Amino acid sequence: MMMEGMNNMMGFGSGLGWIIWILLIGLIILSVRTVIDAQRKPLDRETTFSDGDTSTEVLKQRLARGEISVEEYDHLRQKMMQ
């Protein structure tokens, strides 16, 4: 009899109480998983443009077209890698 009162007070007595607890546990699991996935993902220092080129490829193309010098290319590439 006393245990029934304790269960009802904690929300286990009704069907809605169980649903709330299951949703809460699911939310906690999802949050932990999201944090773990974010930590496992390597930092991507390359920027990908809409046409699929990375920032390094764009720099190489600019160098090939003569828009920037080798010194500018090296300087900009070093800046991107920092």
C-alpha positions in Angstrom: 0.0 0.0 0.0 2.8 2.4 0.9 4.7 1.6 -2.4 1.6 2.5 -4.4 1.5 5.9 -2.9 5.2 6.4 -3.6 4.8 5.3 -7.3 1.8 7.6 -7.7 3.7 10.6 -6.3 6.6 10.0 -8.8 4.3 9.8 -11.8 4.6 6.0 -12.3 0.9 5.4 -11.4 -0.5 6.7 -14.7 0.2 5.9 -18.3 1.1 9.5 -18.9 3.7 9.3 -16.2 5.5 6.5 -17.9 5.5 8.3 -21.3 7.0 11.4 -19.7 9.8 9.3 -18.1 10.5 7.5 -21.3 10.7 10.7 -23.2 13.0 12.2 -20.6 15.3 9.3 -20.7 15.3 9.4 -24.5 16.1 13.1 -24.5 19.1 12.5 -22.2 20.4 9.6 -24.4 20.0 11.8 -27.5 21.9 14.7 -25.9 24.8 12.5 -24.8 25.0 10.9 -28.2 25.0 14.3 -29.9 27.9 15.5 -27.7 29.9 12.3 -28.3 29.4 12.6 -32.1 30.4 16.3 -32.1 33.7 15.4 -30.2 34.5 12.5 -32.6 34.0 14.6 -35.7 37.4 16.0 -36.8 37.7 19.7 -37.2 37.5 20.6 -40.8 39.6 23.7 -41.5 38.8 23.6 -45.2 35.8 25.6 -46.4 33.7 24.0 -49.1 32.1 26.4 -51.6 28.8 25.8 -53.3 30.4 24.4 -56.4 32.3 21.8 -54.3 35.7 23.4 -54.4 37.6 23.7 -51.1 39.4 26.9 -50.1 42.8 25.4 -51.0 41.6 24.4 -54.5 40.3 27.9 -55.0 43.7 29.3 -54.0 45.4 26.9 -56.4 43.1 28.1 -59.2 43.8 31.7 -58.5 47.5 31.0 -58.5 47.2 29.2 -61.8 45.2 32.1 -63.4 47.9 34.5 -62.2 45.5 36.4 -59.9 47.9 36.0 -56.9 51.6 35.4 -56.6 53.3 32.4 -55.1 54.1 34.5 -52.0 50.4 35.5 -51.6 49.4 31.9 -52.1 51.8 30.7 -49.4 50.7 33.4 -47.0 47.0 32.8 -47.5 47.3 29.1 -47.3 49.2 29.5 -43.9 46.4 31.8 -42.7 43.8 29.2 -43.6 45.6 26.4 -41.8 45.8 28.3 -38.5 
